[in-house]
């Protein structure tokens, strides 16, 4: 992220279809997210490890920029 208010970026699965199961938030709200907006936990862990070691995301993953165009 480029500062405290930067929305950042996130990994996506461009082949993801449908919605994943609910996520329980601390306020009790249960959210669901499109599968395109999520990646499996092991993939996310490997991606973060690669980012920490190399300073960039793995080339074989899709990263979506959440900043306004």
N, C-alpha and C positions, 0 to 999 in steps of 0.2 A: 504494500500500500504506500501511497505517496502522501502520507499525512493522516491526521486523525479523522478528517471528514471524507477521505477517499473511499469510494465504494469498492474499489479493488477489482478483482477478477475471480473467476471460479472455473473449475473443470466441468466439462459437460460430456454427455454421451450422445452424440448426434443420432445414433440409432435407437435411442431410448423411446419407448412408446408407453402410453398410459401413465398412471400415477403410482408412486410408491406408498407404502403403508404410512400411517400417521406418525407424527413426531410430537411427543408431549413436551410442551414448553413449561417453563417454571411457573407461569401464571395459570396453568391448568388447561390452556388452549391446546387443541390438537390440530396440527397442520399437516397437509399432504403436499407433495411437490411432484411436478411432472418428472418422469424417469429421465428425460433428457437433461434435466438440471442436476442430476446426481450421478455419482460413480460408485462402484462397489468399494467398501471400506479398504480392502487390501490394495486396490489400485490407488486410492487416495494416499495411503501410507507410503507406498513406493514413490509416488509423485512428490510428496513433501520431502522425503528423504533425498531424492534427486535434486530438488530445488535447493535444499540446505547445502548439499555438497557442491553443486555446480552454479547456483545463482540463477537458474532458469528451469522452466518446466521441461519434462521429457518431450522429445520431438514427436512421439507417436500418440500424444494426447491432445485433445482439443480444449483450449482455454478461451473462455468468453470474457471479454472486457465489459465490466459493469458501469464504466464511466459514460457520461452523456457524449454523443457524437459531436 
